[in-house]
Amino acid sequence: MSLEKAIDMMHDFFIKAKDDKVKARNRSRPIFDSKHSSVTDNKDHFPIDTIGRARNALARAKQYGGEGKPDWYSGSASSFQNAIERAVHGAYPSIGKDKKAEEKVDMYKKAIESLKKK
């Protein structure tokens, strides 16, 4: 093999490797990727690579309601909702914690108010 051919092969190899790294680095982290067993349209769905997108995924999932699910999802509605909640809370445990704390505070305030009235 000539030196020029070896250099050309190495150049092609590193260019391809660089392109593959760029594609992987820029790809968002979806809950349901195109290869997921329940995805029927071969597209990525519900990216959660940022906390804003994670919150949006929870909100969008709740828009389907308890019995609804998107057309591209082949599983049950409850498995759809559970998968999104697990993925979001696994990636960002702080999401939803503030709301639960506020609910507890409100519950205690109501209990104290009812005791004061007696």
C-alpha positions as CSV (number, residue, x, y, z in Angstrom):
1,M,0.0,0.0,0.0
2,S,1.3,3.4,-0.9
3,L,1.8,6.1,1.7
4,E,-0.7,8.4,-0.1
5,K,-3.4,5.7,-0.1
6,A,-2.8,5.0,3.6
7,I,-3.1,8.8,4.4
8,D,-6.3,9.0,2.4
9,M,-7.8,6.1,4.2
10,M,-6.8,7.6,7.6
11,H,-8.3,10.9,6.6
12,D,-11.6,9.3,5.5
13,F,-11.7,7.4,8.8
14,F,-11.3,10.4,10.9
15,I,-13.7,12.5,9.0
16,K,-16.4,9.8,9.3
17,A,-15.6,9.4,13.0
18,K,-15.9,13.1,13.5
19,D,-19.3,13.2,11.7
20,D,-20.6,10.3,13.9
21,K,-19.6,12.1,17.1
22,V,-21.3,15.3,16.0
23,K,-24.6,13.5,15.3
24,A,-24.5,11.7,18.6
25,R,-23.6,14.8,20.6
26,N,-26.3,16.9,19.1
27,R,-29.0,14.3,19.5
28,S,-31.6,15.0,22.1
29,R,-32.4,12.4,24.8
30,P,-36.0,11.2,24.1
31,I,-38.1,9.1,26.4
32,F,-39.3,7.1,23.4
33,D,-36.6,6.8,20.7
34,S,-37.3,5.5,17.3
35,K,-36.1,2.0,18.2
36,H,-38.4,1.7,21.3
37,S,-40.6,-1.3,21.2
38,S,-43.8,0.7,21.6
39,V,-43.1,3.3,19.0
40,T,-44.8,2.5,15.7
41,D,-43.7,5.5,13.5
42,N,-39.9,5.2,13.8
43,K,-39.5,8.7,15.2
44,D,-38.1,10.0,18.5
45,H,-40.8,11.4,21.0
46,F,-40.7,13.4,24.2
47,P,-37.1,14.7,24.4
48,I,-36.0,15.4,28.0
49,D,-32.4,16.7,27.5
50,T,-33.2,19.9,29.4
51,I,-35.4,20.5,32.5
52,G,-37.7,22.6,30.4
53,R,-38.3,19.9,27.9
54,A,-38.8,17.4,30.8
55,R,-41.5,19.6,32.3
56,N,-43.1,20.0,28.8
57,A,-43.1,16.2,28.4
58,L,-45.1,15.8,31.7
59,A,-47.5,18.5,30.6
60,R,-48.0,17.0,27.1
61,A,-48.5,13.5,28.6
62,K,-51.2,14.8,30.9
63,Q,-53.0,16.4,27.9
64,Y,-53.9,12.9,26.7
65,G,-55.7,12.3,30.0
66,G,-55.8,9.1,32.0
67,E,-57.3,6.9,29.2
68,G,-55.6,8.5,26.2
69,K,-52.4,7.9,24.3
70,P,-50.9,9.0,21.0
71,D,-51.5,7.1,17.8
72,W,-47.8,6.2,17.5
73,Y,-47.7,4.4,20.8
74,S,-48.7,0.8,20.8
75,G,-48.8,0.2,24.6
76,S,-51.5,1.0,27.1
77,A,-52.4,4.5,28.2
78,S,-51.3,3.8,31.8
79,S,-47.9,2.4,30.6
80,F,-47.5,5.6,28.4
81,Q,-48.1,7.9,31.4
82,N,-46.0,5.8,33.8
83,A,-43.0,5.7,31.3
84,I,-43.0,9.4,31.0
85,E,-43.3,10.1,34.7
86,R,-40.5,7.5,35.5
87,A,-38.2,9.0,32.9
88,V,-38.7,12.6,33.9
89,H,-38.5,12.0,37.6
90,G,-35.5,9.8,37.1
91,A,-33.6,12.4,35.1
92,Y,-34.8,15.4,37.2
93,P,-35.9,14.3,40.7
94,S,-36.6,17.9,41.7
95,I,-39.5,18.2,39.3
96,G,-42.8,17.9,41.2
97,K,-41.2,18.0,44.7
98,D,-42.1,21.7,45.2
99,K,-45.8,21.1,44.3
100,K,-46.0,18.2,46.8
101,A,-44.5,20.3,49.5
102,E,-46.9,23.1,48.8
103,E,-49.8,20.7,49.0
104,K,-48.7,19.5,52.4
105,V,-48.3,23.1,53.7
106,D,-51.8,23.9,52.5
107,M,-53.2,20.8,54.2
108,Y,-51.5,21.7,57.5
109,K,-52.8,25.3,57.2
110,K,-56.4,24.0,56.7
111,A,-56.0,21.7,59.7
112,I,-54.8,24.5,61.9
113,E,-57.6,26.8,60.7
114,S,-60.2,24.2,61.5
115,L,-58.7,23.7,65.0
116,K,-58.8,27.4,65.6
117,K,-62.5,27.5,64.7
118,K,-63.4,24.9,67.3
